[in-house]
Amino acid sequence: MAANFADKTALEAHTVNLAAELRGTGVTVNAYRPGGVDTAMQAWIRDQDPGRIGAALHERFNRNYAEGALITPEHSAAVLLAHLAGDHTGAVWDVSTEPGGA
């Protein structure tokens, strides 16, 4: 989990730096964090035996689903497309970030 966090943090820092390097060229660079999306992989993990994948992981995936914490792939895509309609660069967008904001 820590390695995944470090990877995402590095990618976001690289996004901001690359956007600064490319400013004025017409190329935009942004990152998108959709959060939890209810994909086929999510459903597969929820359906697994807790002993096979680990009780904590199984419980977390099922809890997120039961609490409605996951968004649909269609919602994620719509939010991303709305962001892409702008000309911002160097932004890190969350699914909850309003398009047009940085």
C-alpha positions as CSV (number, residue, x, y, z in Angstrom):
1,M,0.0,0.0,0.0
2,A,2.8,2.4,0.8
3,A,4.5,1.7,-2.5
4,N,1.3,2.4,-4.4
5,F,0.9,5.7,-2.6
6,A,4.5,6.6,-3.4
7,D,4.0,5.7,-7.0
8,K,0.9,7.9,-7.3
9,T,2.5,10.8,-5.5
10,A,5.5,10.6,-7.9
11,L,3.2,10.5,-10.9
12,E,1.4,13.6,-9.7
13,A,4.6,15.5,-9.0
14,H,5.8,14.5,-12.5
15,T,2.5,15.7,-14.0
16,V,2.9,19.1,-12.4
17,N,6.6,19.4,-13.5
18,L,6.0,18.2,-17.0
19,A,3.1,20.6,-17.4
20,A,5.5,23.5,-16.4
21,E,8.1,22.4,-18.9
22,L,5.5,22.2,-21.7
23,R,3.7,25.4,-20.8
24,G,3.2,27.5,-23.9
25,T,3.5,24.6,-26.4
26,G,-0.1,23.8,-26.6
27,V,0.4,20.5,-24.9
28,T,-1.5,20.0,-21.6
29,V,-0.6,17.5,-18.9
30,N,-3.0,16.6,-16.1
31,A,-3.6,13.6,-13.8
32,Y,-7.0,12.1,-12.9
33,R,-7.8,10.3,-9.6
34,P,-11.2,8.7,-10.1
35,G,-11.3,7.0,-6.7
36,G,-13.2,3.8,-6.3
37,V,-14.9,2.7,-9.5
38,D,-17.2,-0.3,-9.5
39,T,-15.4,-2.4,-12.2
40,A,-15.5,-6.1,-13.0
41,M,-12.3,-6.5,-11.0
42,Q,-14.0,-5.0,-7.9
43,A,-16.9,-7.4,-8.4
44,W,-14.5,-10.3,-8.8
45,I,-12.7,-9.5,-5.5
46,R,-16.0,-9.1,-3.7
47,D,-17.0,-12.6,-4.9
48,Q,-13.8,-14.3,-3.7
49,D,-13.5,-16.5,-0.6
50,P,-12.0,-14.3,2.1
51,G,-9.4,-17.0,2.9
52,R,-8.2,-16.8,-0.7
53,I,-7.6,-13.1,-0.9
54,G,-7.3,-12.1,2.7
55,A,-10.1,-11.2,5.1
56,A,-9.2,-7.5,5.4
57,L,-9.1,-7.0,1.6
58,H,-12.3,-8.8,1.1
59,E,-14.0,-6.9,3.9
60,R,-12.8,-3.5,2.6
61,F,-14.0,-4.2,-1.0
62,N,-17.4,-5.4,0.3
63,R,-17.8,-2.5,2.7
64,N,-17.0,0.1,0.0
65,Y,-19.6,-1.5,-2.2
66,A,-22.2,-1.8,0.5
67,E,-21.7,1.9,1.6
68,G,-22.1,3.1,-1.9
69,A,-18.5,4.5,-2.0
70,L,-17.9,3.3,-5.6
71,I,-18.9,5.3,-8.7
72,T,-19.8,3.8,-12.0
73,P,-17.3,3.7,-14.9
74,E,-19.8,5.9,-16.8
75,H,-19.7,8.6,-14.1
76,S,-15.9,8.5,-14.0
77,A,-15.7,8.9,-17.7
78,A,-18.2,11.8,-17.8
79,V,-16.2,13.7,-15.1
80,L,-13.0,13.1,-17.0
81,L,-14.4,14.2,-20.3
82,A,-15.8,17.4,-18.7
83,H,-12.3,18.2,-17.4
84,L,-10.7,17.5,-20.8
85,A,-13.0,20.1,-22.4
86,G,-10.9,22.8,-20.6
87,D,-7.4,24.0,-21.3
88,H,-5.9,23.5,-17.8
89,T,-2.5,22.1,-17.4
90,G,-0.6,20.9,-14.4
91,A,-3.8,19.9,-12.5
92,V,-4.5,16.8,-10.5
93,W,-8.2,16.2,-10.7
94,D,-10.3,14.1,-8.3
95,V,-13.6,12.7,-9.4
96,S,-15.2,15.2,-7.0
97,T,-13.3,18.2,-8.5
98,E,-15.5,20.5,-10.5
99,P,-14.3,20.8,-14.1
100,G,-12.7,24.2,-14.7
101,G,-11.1,24.2,-11.2
102,A,-7.4,23.4,-10.8
